[in-house]
């Protein structure tokens, strides 16, 4: 069976930590920020962990 190619769109958006966790950035933080509260904008800066069934799909797409 041939090697699988890395899905580059996924690779640009997802980071794998040293312990094997998968993290992503949060959406909606680029523009129209005046109407969003400080707490909401602050929360958008933090990264989010990916869990569950989609974690397996992402690892497959990344070839991990």
Secondary structure, DSSP 4 states (H G I P E B T S, - for coil): -PPPPP-HHHHHHEEE-TTS-EEEPPSS-SS--TTS-HHHHHHHHS-EE--SHHHHHHHHHHT-
